[in-house]
Amino acid sequence: MTTATHFPCRSPWIIVIRGVGLCAFFLLLVSVGNHLVAAPADSHPASDGSEDFGQYLVDHQADLEPFFDKNLEDLIRKAMPMVLGLLAWITMFALVVGWVVDVLLARGFTPFFAPAYAKIKRALVYSTGRLVLNLIVLGLMALTVFVSMRFVHAGIINLLVAIILTLVAMAAQVAWLAFLFRMNVGSSVIFYVIILGAQVITFGLVAAPILVGQPSALAYRFVNETLTPQLQGEVDSTKQDLAEIDQARDASKAKIDGLQSKIAQDQAEVEKLNLEIEAKKNSEAYLFQQVVKVEAAGDLAAAHDQFTALLVKYPSGALADSTKAHLAQVDSELAAQEAQKKQAEADAIAAAAAARADLLARAAKGEVELSEMRLALVGKNRADVTALFGTPTETASDRWGYAQQMIVNRMTSEKHGLAIYFTEGIVQSVDYYDGAAK
């Protein structure tokens, strides 16, 4: 069984200081090489003095907002391949650079931690194992992102999974160091921290200058190949729509002007017709016909007044004789109606007098039924009752009694006096009366 290898017989702090110095020297060499092979600093297209497109988008954000609202999903769909390609390129570059750095650092630092295993073969095995672990972690993170897209809290889920996978990966790498170089846990942790720090610094010095131009180049490519042509097409389409709208507006304006002219002509014609109608409505013939209609409808009083007014307005008109004849006929009919009315009133008075006399005659004999007396008296006041039957035998605030036997009960053939009940001085009902109320 192989035992773990400990630090050689020297101070751990001296080992750390020497390791950091070796790392710094290595980073210096890498940085110099990077500056020798790096692309020119200015990766953007040369400026020709024209307005920057990005600044143009910012300055005209309000004007371009409808365009982006309309085409946002399409632009995102077109940009996704570029963004994913850039992410894939950055990831692969980082993995390759990380693998090379892992090989160099593992070979350079193992003499301080595990001299017996400071071999290039073990450094290659360690770096390759760490590369495979990184690929597994990235694959799991990508799978998590794909699966959690349908959930509401996808961001929180992805963050938690990333933290857990990172911690697991770090623990696995520490274990991988301890197993491969036969170190204890403390030595593995220190070795891993030194390598991790050196990788972060190396990636910042080597990868950052190379990667910094990629997003800008991708943005320029997206703007030139996708956004600008689509925006130009939208502008051209808008111009065409505006031109068609202008043509339609001019045609509509011409049509409206024609309609307004036609409306003005029609209004003038309507006013002319109204004047003619008004003149005809004030003519003798029209007024005569209207009054004849009133006469035919039976409103003789209105016909009399309108025929009279027509004669006053056209005393010598062509229809004056006809008007006078109709007026005479109307007056004759009005006189006949008045005579009929007076005769009807006289007949009604005579009939009422006869009915009253008959009622009194039968009451004197005691032959009036209670229902008949009720119909005769209900609704009359005290004066009317006194005029019919004279002074009552008994009086109260709401009841009068006549002891004279006026009423007959047909079922028993008994005769009774008459009791009359008042409400606010008006007869409300009648009943049999056989003496004073007890």
Secondary structure as GFF3:
##gff-version 3
##sequence-region A 1 438
A	DSSP	alpha_helix	12	37	.	.	.	ID=ss1
A	DSSP	alpha_helix	53	59	.	.	.	ID=ss2
A	DSSP	alpha_helix	61	113	.	.	.	ID=ss3
A	DSSP	three_ten_helix	115	117	.	.	.	ID=ss4
A	DSSP	alpha_helix	120	148	.	.	.	ID=ss5
A	DSSP	alpha_helix	154	181	.	.	.	ID=ss6
A	DSSP	alpha_helix	185	202	.	.	.	ID=ss7
A	DSSP	pi_helix	203	207	.	.	.	ID=ss8
A	DSSP	alpha_helix	208	211	.	.	.	ID=ss9
A	DSSP	alpha_helix	213	222	.	.	.	ID=ss10
A	DSSP	pi_helix	223	227	.	.	.	ID=ss11
A	DSSP	alpha_helix	228	281	.	.	.	ID=ss12
A	DSSP	alpha_helix	284	296	.	.	.	ID=ss13
A	DSSP	alpha_helix	300	313	.	.	.	ID=ss14
A	DSSP	alpha_helix	320	365	.	.	.	ID=ss15
A	DSSP	alpha_helix	370	377	.	.	.	ID=ss16
A	DSSP	alpha_helix	382	389	.	.	.	ID=ss17
A	DSSP	beta_strand	394	395	.	.	.	ID=ss18
A	DSSP	beta_strand	399	409	.	.	.	ID=ss19
A	DSSP	beta_strand	414	423	.	.	.	ID=ss20
A	DSSP	beta_strand	426	433	.	.	.	ID=ss21
###
